[in-house]
Amino acid sequence: MKVLFQTRTNLYSAPGGDTIQIEKTKEYLEKLGVEIDISVSLEPDLSNYDIIHLFNLMDPQEIYTQLMNAKKQNKKVVLSTIYGLYTEYERRARGGIAQFVANIVSPYTIYYIKTFLRHFKEKRLNKGVYYMLFRGYYSLAKKVAHNIDVFLPNSFSEMKRVEKEYKLKNYKHVVIPNAVDKKLFDSRKVDISKVDKELLKYKDCILSVGRIEGRKSTLNLIKSVGDKYPLVLIGNETKNNPSFIKEVHEAAGDNVHFLGQVPHDKLPIFYKLAKVHALISWMETPGLSSLESGAMGTNIVITAKGDTRDYFGDYGFYCEPDDVNSITKAIDKAYNAPFNKELQDKILSDYIWEKTALKTLEAYKMA
């Protein structure tokens, strides 16, 4: 079987969780004998491929063009949805004129505007963006959803969300777990006593691995920690909201450490050093860094919004992203609680790339 992965055109210039998902799925499918190529082109020749695997329904403008190209060439198409609108954040916490507008218009109109502005700013205007301008964000995403042969959501609750929003009936799907690399995120392989002395200052810190932005509620995380614990932030800062980034740095005390982007293979050291990992977003499906930190034996503070309970059940310490007191309580509880090894066992059993690859292959065969 030969499969082509296709997704947003800025997959590598603006890497995110979907970048890791794509690369790791490729790596482990290839171990099962599936040939995989990755393309961000919109209309390539598909004659050599059996299945076209699209990613990220949040960016319908580009996968719509890729989908139509696949259908013209009579190819079966599967979709990893990676879907969750940040409507609540836009309406309750974004601030400024954008929040005012978000409370007047539909969430799809907000994404319509944001998608166009982002592509215009990044000089990525293409056929798919023009389709969206004429047809609208919702209608384009709905068109994509109604032409998929098999859906590959990361959880059952995510699939139900897509079904409801796009009025799907009689669809096929296979739940594909988001996952960790159990060879890389193996707590037994990381010896804190042997790490660089410079890193030891982060021991027993609160760690947060993710983009520094309003949707991740980074500012409230800083406020909730105060000067009580060392806080280590790993991830790029958003370029779309400079005033938010200014607020973040102004609120941060000397105990807050901004490390920027850290290579993925270096993260196990930071997870092992940390006492708690916090990912308090307005939406997660479920958040790779929460899975990775749990696999390393670190207590996790997580948002209750999105699909986190599908993965973490009662093992996580849940909080509300807009409630500083709620975040503080969750962090204090997690910091003082012993780690429950059942969480680690569950992640290393159920949420690993080997199982992701097997379930993905099952979906290909269904298609």
Kinemage of the C-alpha trace (Angstrom):
@kinemage 1
@onewidth
@group {chain A} dominant
@subgroup {mainchain}
@vectorlist {calphas} color= white
{ca met a 1} P 0.000 0.000 0.000
{ca lys a 2} L 1.249 3.472 -0.899
{ca val a 3} L -0.212 6.521 0.851
{ca leu a 4} L 0.232 10.266 0.396
{ca phe a 5} L -0.095 12.541 3.432
{ca gln a 6} L -1.377 16.016 2.521
{ca thr a 7} L -2.017 19.007 4.766
{ca arg a 8} L -1.550 22.766 5.281
{ca thr a 9} L 1.132 24.455 3.190
{ca asn a 10} L 2.980 25.865 6.221
{ca leu a 11} L 3.387 22.491 7.953
{ca tyr a 12} L 7.140 22.979 8.365
{ca ser a 13} L 7.464 26.766 8.422
{ca ala a 14} L 5.012 26.897 11.367
{ca pro a 15} L 5.328 23.477 13.023
{ca gly a 16} L 2.768 22.377 15.586
{ca gly a 17} L 1.322 19.276 17.200
{ca asp a 18} L 0.008 18.120 13.817
{ca thr a 19} L 3.585 18.175 12.449
{ca ile a 20} L 4.674 15.650 15.085
{ca gln a 21} L 1.511 13.604 14.531
{ca ile a 22} L 2.187 13.412 10.789
{ca glu a 23} L 5.867 12.528 11.078
{ca lys a 24} L 5.354 9.904 13.794
{ca thr a 25} L 2.390 8.300 12.025
{ca lys a 26} L 4.551 8.044 8.907
{ca glu a 27} L 7.453 6.502 10.835
{ca tyr a 28} L 5.361 3.784 12.454
{ca leu a 29} L 3.221 2.993 9.404
{ca glu a 30} L 6.415 2.415 7.449
{ca lys a 31} L 7.371 -0.209 10.045
{ca leu a 32} L 4.167 -2.005 9.036
{ca gly a 33} L 5.234 -1.979 5.393
{ca val a 34} L 3.138 0.983 4.212
{ca glu a 35} L 4.920 3.383 1.849
{ca ile a 36} L 4.324 7.010 2.880
{ca asp a 37} L 5.118 10.338 1.225
{ca ile a 38} L 4.300 13.777 2.643
{ca ser a 39} L 3.201 16.651 0.417
{ca val a 40} L 1.956 20.186 1.045
{ca ser a 41} L 1.228 20.688 -2.660
{ca leu a 42} L -2.376 21.381 -3.589
{ca glu a 43} L -2.803 19.436 -6.819
{ca pro a 44} L -0.033 16.856 -7.312
{ca asp a 45} L -0.167 13.797 -9.561
{ca leu a 46} L -1.606 10.969 -7.450
{ca ser a 47} L -1.281 8.097 -9.900
{ca asn a 48} L 1.221 6.253 -7.687
{ca tyr a 49} L -0.939 6.281 -4.536
{ca asp a 50} L -3.693 4.024 -3.189
{ca ile a 51} L -4.921 6.313 -0.372
{ca ile a 52} L -4.799 10.065 0.189
{ca his a 53} L -4.580 10.928 3.899
{ca leu a 54} L -5.544 14.525 4.719
{ca phe a 55} L -4.931 16.258 8.047
{ca asn a 56} L -6.568 19.107 9.951
{ca leu a 57} L -10.152 20.119 9.226
{ca met a 58} L -9.372 23.419 10.968
{ca asp a 59} L -7.688 24.507 7.704
{ca pro a 60} L -10.317 23.485 5.103
{ca gln a 61} L -9.147 25.945 2.457
{ca glu a 62} L -6.119 23.852 1.527
{ca ile a 63} L -7.353 20.328 2.160
{ca tyr a 64} L -10.472 21.154 0.119
{ca thr a 65} L -8.265 21.717 -2.929
{ca gln a 66} L -6.282 18.561 -2.127
{ca leu a 67} L -9.536 16.608 -1.658
{ca met a 68} L -11.024 17.748 -4.972
{ca asn a 69} L -7.765 16.849 -6.699
{ca ala a 70} L -7.927 13.364 -5.168
{ca lys a 71} L -11.552 12.852 -6.180
{ca lys a 72} L -10.770 13.897 -9.762
{ca gln a 73} L -8.148 11.165 -9.804
{ca asn a 74} L -10.537 8.597 -8.257
{ca lys a 75} L -8.600 8.142 -5.028
{ca lys a 76} L -9.965 7.100 -1.651
{ca val a 77} L -9.540 9.853 0.963
{ca val a 78} L -9.263 9.605 4.751
{ca leu a 79} L -9.074 12.565 7.121
{ca ser a 80} L -7.412 13.064 10.505
{ca thr a 81} L -9.787 15.755 11.734
{ca ile a 82} L -7.693 17.388 14.542
{ca tyr a 83} L -10.775 19.546 15.044
{ca gly a 84} L -11.748 21.941 17.796
{ca leu a 85} L -12.822 25.560 17.371
{ca tyr a 86} L -11.677 28.063 20.007
{ca thr a 87} L -15.068 29.795 20.007
{ca glu a 88} L -15.281 30.127 23.782
{ca tyr a 89} L -11.839 31.746 23.930
{ca glu a 90} L -12.681 34.168 21.125
{ca arg a 91} L -15.881 35.268 22.874
{ca arg a 92} L -14.751 35.325 26.498
{ca ala a 93} L -11.019 35.914 26.722
{ca arg a 94} L -9.442 37.221 23.525
{ca gly a 95} L -9.940 40.868 24.448
{ca gly a 96} L -10.176 44.008 22.334
{ca ile a 97} L -12.196 44.552 19.204
{ca ala a 98} L -11.692 40.909 18.160
{ca gln a 99} L -13.642 39.691 21.200
{ca phe a 100} L -16.397 42.235 20.536
{ca val a 101} L -16.717 41.020 16.929
{ca ala a 102} L -16.637 37.353 18.013
{ca asn a 103} L -19.751 37.918 20.128
{ca ile a 104} L -21.652 39.347 17.171
{ca val a 105} L -20.790 36.997 14.306
{ca ser a 106} L -20.651 33.205 13.996
{ca pro a 107} L -17.426 31.350 14.921
{ca tyr a 108} L -17.082 30.302 11.288
{ca thr a 109} L -17.035 33.952 10.220
{ca ile a 110} L -14.226 34.579 12.703
{ca tyr a 111} L -12.199 31.734 11.215
{ca tyr a 112} L -13.025 32.997 7.725
{ca ile a 113} L -11.511 36.388 8.575
{ca lys a 114} L -8.551 35.009 10.511
{ca thr a 115} L -7.679 32.450 7.839
{ca phe a 116} L -7.659 35.038 5.082
{ca leu a 117} L -5.628 37.544 7.099
{ca arg a 118} L -3.103 34.876 8.106
{ca his a 119} L -2.584 33.721 4.524
{ca phe a 120} L -2.386 37.300 3.270
{ca lys a 121} L 0.195 38.243 5.920
{ca glu a 122} L 2.280 35.130 5.224
{ca lys a 123} L 1.952 35.597 1.437
{ca arg a 124} L 0.306 32.169 1.148
{ca leu a 125} L -2.735 33.125 -0.916
{ca asn a 126} L -3.617 30.170 -3.124
{ca lys a 127} L -6.517 28.559 -4.929
{ca gly a 128} L -7.915 27.100 -1.716
{ca val a 129} L -7.996 30.491 0.008
{ca tyr a 130} L -9.884 31.981 -2.951
{ca tyr a 131} L -12.384 29.103 -2.777
{ca met a 132} L -12.928 29.954 0.884
{ca leu a 133} L -13.394 33.656 0.120
{ca phe a 134} L -16.194 32.873 -2.319
{ca arg a 135} L -17.810 29.930 -0.517
{ca gly a 136} L -17.169 30.689 3.147
{ca tyr a 137} L -15.298 28.790 5.858
{ca tyr a 138} L -18.222 26.657 7.040
{ca ser a 139} L -19.450 25.597 3.619
{ca leu a 140} L -15.925 24.642 2.563
{ca ala a 141} L -15.327 22.582 5.728
{ca lys a 142} L -18.750 20.947 5.297
{ca lys a 143} L -17.928 20.097 1.679
{ca val a 144} L -14.719 18.440 2.870
{ca ala a 145} L -16.505 16.514 5.633
{ca his a 146} L -19.177 15.195 3.265
{ca asn a 147} L -16.625 13.822 0.784
{ca ile a 148} L -14.406 11.833 3.152
{ca asp a 149} L -14.377 8.043 2.893
{ca val a 150} L -13.193 7.381 6.461
{ca phe a 151} L -12.674 9.799 9.374
{ca leu a 152} L -9.734 9.392 11.756
{ca pro a 153} L -10.557 11.457 14.869
{ca asn a 154} L -8.278 11.386 17.931
{ca ser a 155} L -11.239 10.570 20.191
{ca phe a 156} L -14.891 9.597 20.062
{ca ser a 157} L -15.937 12.986 21.493
{ca glu a 158} L -14.053 14.760 18.686
{ca met a 159} L -15.903 12.686 16.088
{ca lys a 160} L -19.258 13.538 17.689
{ca arg a 161} L -18.322 17.232 17.546
{ca val a 162} L -17.551 17.017 13.811
{ca glu a 163} L -20.721 14.984 13.202
{ca lys a 164} L -22.888 17.580 14.942
{ca glu a 165} L -21.296 20.670 13.391
{ca tyr a 166} L -21.345 19.363 9.825
{ca lys a 167} L -24.569 17.302 10.032
{ca leu a 168} L -22.975 13.994 9.067
{ca lys a 169} L -24.909 10.760 8.654
{ca asn a 170} L -23.867 7.196 7.837
{ca tyr a 171} L -20.177 8.009 7.970
{ca lys a 172} L -17.276 5.634 8.632
{ca his a 173} L -14.656 6.340 11.263
{ca val a 174} L -11.869 4.752 13.277
{ca val a 175} L -10.710 6.480 16.486
{ca ile a 176} L -6.949 6.967 16.197
{ca pro a 177} L -5.275 7.695 19.544
{ca asn a 178} L -2.824 10.543 19.783
{ca ala a 179} L 0.385 9.074 21.064
{ca val a 180} L 3.870 9.225 22.523
{ca asp a 181} L 7.089 7.600 21.421
{ca lys a 182} L 7.647 5.115 24.236
{ca lys a 183} L 11.315 4.715 23.307
{ca leu a 184} L 11.926 8.454 23.674
{ca phe a 185} L 9.611 9.116 26.626
{ca asp a 186} L 10.982 6.399 28.880
{ca ser a 187} L 11.544 7.717 32.410
{ca arg a 188} L 13.979 4.885 33.144
{ca lys a 189} L 16.403 6.224 30.551
{ca val a 190} L 16.638 9.732 32.014
{ca asp a 191} L 18.981 10.056 34.974
{ca ile a 192} L 18.594 13.488 36.546
{ca ser a 193} L 21.896 13.135 38.396
{ca lys a 194} L 23.685 13.105 35.031
{ca val a 195} L 22.019 16.081 33.380
{ca asp a 196} L 23.798 19.369 32.771
{ca lys a 197} L 24.132 21.319 36.035
{ca glu a 198} L 22.589 24.345 34.317
{ca leu a 199} L 19.332 22.378 33.965
{ca leu a 200} L 19.162 21.352 37.616
{ca lys a 201} L 17.799 24.781 38.543
{ca tyr a 202} L 14.549 23.654 36.894
{ca lys a 203} L 14.131 20.671 39.231
{ca asp a 204} L 10.636 20.445 40.744
{ca cys a 205} L 9.377 23.243 38.503
{ca ile a 206} L 5.972 23.771 36.947
{ca leu a 207} L 6.513 23.071 33.247
{ca ser a 208} L 4.357 24.061 30.301
{ca val a 209} L 5.214 22.870 26.796
{ca gly a 210} L 3.134 24.640 24.156
{ca arg a 211} L 2.863 27.822 22.145
{ca ile a 212} L 2.788 30.961 24.295
{ca glu a 213} L -0.541 32.504 23.310
{ca gly a 214} L -3.947 33.496 24.578
{ca arg a 215} L -5.547 30.210 23.535
{ca lys a 216} L -3.137 28.359 25.831
{ca ser a 217} L -3.959 30.825 28.635
{ca thr a 218} L -0.262 31.402 29.345
{ca leu a 219} L -0.884 34.709 31.116
{ca asn a 220} L -3.285 33.117 33.610
{ca leu a 221} L -0.811 30.303 34.200
{ca ile a 222} L 1.868 32.845 35.146
{ca lys a 223} L -0.568 34.667 37.438
{ca ser a 224} L -1.650 31.430 39.107
{ca val a 225} L 1.929 30.336 39.838
{ca gly a 226} L 2.954 33.779 41.114
{ca asp a 227} L 6.322 33.490 42.844
{ca lys a 228} L 5.422 30.248 44.628
{ca tyr a 229} L 7.135 27.824 42.190
{ca pro a 230} L 9.678 28.045 39.386
{ca leu a 231} L 7.786 28.071 36.063
{ca val a 232} L 9.426 26.903 32.828
{ca leu a 233} L 7.767 27.768 29.509
{ca ile a 234} L 8.872 25.857 26.407
{ca gly a 235} L 7.457 26.907 23.040
{ca asn a 236} L 7.377 29.704 20.507
{ca glu a 237} L 5.602 32.965 21.240
{ca thr a 238} L 2.649 33.872 19.043
{ca lys a 239} L 3.425 36.510 16.437
{ca asn a 240} L -0.238 37.432 15.967
{ca asn a 241} L -0.827 39.141 19.308
{ca pro a 242} L 2.185 41.245 20.399
{ca ser a 243} L 0.189 43.013 23.128
{ca phe a 244} L -0.561 39.649 24.770
{ca ile a 245} L 3.116 38.670 24.679
{ca lys a 246} L 3.972 42.045 26.251
{ca glu a 247} L 1.514 41.333 29.079
{ca val a 248} L 2.998 37.867 29.581
{ca his a 249} L 6.527 39.219 30.024
{ca glu a 250} L 5.365 42.040 32.263
{ca ala a 251} L 3.559 39.576 34.529
{ca ala a 252} L 6.476 37.150 34.681
{ca gly a 253} L 8.737 37.352 37.709
{ca asp a 254} L 12.308 36.137 38.041
{ca asn a 255} L 10.999 32.621 38.676
{ca val a 256} L 9.571 32.363 35.136
{ca his a 257} L 11.961 30.978 32.516
{ca phe a 258} L 11.268 31.378 28.780
{ca leu a 259} L 13.240 28.703 26.927
{ca gly a 260} L 11.710 29.085 23.472
{ca gln a 261} L 11.446 26.085 21.184
{ca val a 262} L 13.317 23.006 22.433
{ca pro a 263} L 14.072 20.012 20.151
{ca his a 264} L 11.499 17.280 20.675
{ca asp a 265} L 14.128 14.706 21.641
{ca lys a 266} L 15.302 16.968 24.496
{ca leu a 267} L 11.893 17.221 26.154
{ca pro a 268} L 12.170 14.026 28.275
{ca ile a 269} L 14.802 15.727 30.463
{ca phe a 270} L 12.491 18.653 31.203
{ca tyr a 271} L 9.503 16.406 31.891
{ca lys a 272} L 11.593 14.339 34.311
{ca leu a 273} L 12.861 17.454 36.107
{ca ala a 274} L 9.386 18.945 36.464
{ca lys a 275} L 7.075 18.320 39.380
{ca val a 276} L 3.967 19.267 37.386
{ca his a 277} L 3.169 19.841 33.727
{ca ala a 278} L 0.399 22.372 33.012
{ca leu a 279} L -1.519 22.729 29.747
{ca ile a 280} L -4.558 24.871 30.494
{ca ser a 281} L -5.811 25.675 27.000
{ca trp a 282} L -9.300 26.674 25.932
{ca met a 283} L -9.413 23.477 23.832
{ca glu a 284} L -7.205 20.371 23.611
{ca thr a 285} L -7.586 17.158 21.587
{ca pro a 286} L -5.902 16.111 23.982
{ca gly a 287} L -2.478 17.829 23.924
{ca leu a 288} L 0.676 15.884 23.078
{ca ser a 289} L 2.705 17.448 25.867
{ca ser a 290} L 0.214 16.230 28.479
{ca leu a 291} L 0.596 12.681 27.169
{ca glu a 292} L 4.390 12.957 27.053
{ca ser a 293} L 4.715 14.358 30.559
{ca gly a 294} L 2.376 11.707 31.960
{ca ala a 295} L 4.482 9.038 30.264
{ca met a 296} L 7.538 10.461 32.032
{ca gly a 297} L 5.900 10.219 35.461
{ca thr a 298} L 4.905 13.864 35.881
{ca asn a 299} L 1.571 14.961 37.342
{ca ile a 300} L -0.542 16.835 34.802
{ca val a 301} L -2.722 19.918 35.240
{ca ile a 302} L -5.026 20.151 32.250
{ca thr a 303} L -7.998 21.970 30.824
{ca ala a 304} L -11.373 20.321 31.141
{ca lys a 305} L -12.293 21.727 27.711
{ca gly a 306} L -12.094 19.545 24.633
{ca asp a 307} L -11.303 15.835 24.673
{ca thr a 308} L -8.953 15.572 27.645
{ca arg a 309} L -11.238 13.388 29.783
{ca asp a 310} L -11.365 10.792 26.993
{ca tyr a 311} L -7.649 10.279 27.547
{ca phe a 312} L -6.914 11.100 31.170
{ca gly a 313} L -10.128 10.248 33.021
{ca asp a 314} L -9.639 10.927 36.732
{ca tyr a 315} L -5.840 10.890 36.564
{ca gly a 316} L -5.481 14.567 35.637
{ca phe a 317} L -5.898 17.676 37.784
{ca tyr a 318} L -8.474 19.736 35.902
{ca cys a 319} L -8.929 23.503 35.877
{ca glu a 320} L -10.692 26.320 34.030
{ca pro a 321} L -8.418 28.406 31.768
{ca asp a 322} L -10.079 31.719 32.673
{ca asp a 323} L -10.084 31.152 36.439
{ca val a 324} L -6.741 31.903 38.101
{ca asn a 325} L -7.957 30.520 41.415
{ca ser a 326} L -9.005 27.260 39.740
{ca ile a 327} L -5.574 26.932 38.101
{ca thr a 328} L -3.778 27.690 41.381
{ca lys a 329} L -5.781 25.032 43.244
{ca ala a 330} L -5.114 22.415 40.558
{ca ile a 331} L -1.377 23.184 40.538
{ca asp a 332} L -1.137 23.035 44.341
{ca lys a 333} L -2.977 19.695 44.417
{ca ala a 334} L -0.825 18.238 41.645
{ca tyr a 335} L 2.379 19.529 43.225
{ca asn a 336} L 1.647 17.892 46.566
{ca ala a 337} L 0.145 14.643 45.273
{ca pro a 338} L 2.185 11.500 44.644
{ca phe a 339} L 2.288 10.447 40.993
{ca asn a 340} L -0.228 7.739 40.131
{ca lys a 341} L 1.680 5.161 38.106
{ca glu a 342} L -1.597 3.940 36.615
{ca leu a 343} L -1.589 7.054 34.420
{ca gln a 344} L 1.885 6.237 33.117
{ca asp a 345} L 0.909 2.600 32.500
{ca lys a 346} L -2.257 3.647 30.661
{ca ile a 347} L -0.388 6.043 28.366
{ca leu a 348} L 2.411 3.573 27.601
{ca ser a 349} L -0.144 0.873 26.884
{ca asp a 350} L -2.924 2.671 25.004
{ca tyr a 351} L -1.427 5.877 23.606
{ca ile a 352} L 1.680 4.811 21.700
{ca trp a 353} L 2.540 5.233 18.023
{ca glu a 354} L 2.564 1.472 17.454
{ca lys a 355} L -1.181 1.363 18.227
{ca thr a 356} L -1.807 4.562 16.292
{ca ala a 357} L -0.222 2.976 13.206
{ca leu a 358} L -2.246 -0.230 13.563
{ca lys a 359} L -5.532 1.683 13.897
{ca thr a 360} L -4.592 3.931 10.961
{ca leu a 361} L -3.895 0.895 8.788
{ca glu a 362} L -7.295 -0.457 9.830
{ca ala a 363} L -8.871 2.781 8.561
{ca tyr a 364} L -6.980 2.511 5.251
{ca lys a 365} L -8.313 -1.005 4.742
{ca met a 366} L -11.827 0.211 5.565
{ca ala a 367} L -11.474 2.925 2.902
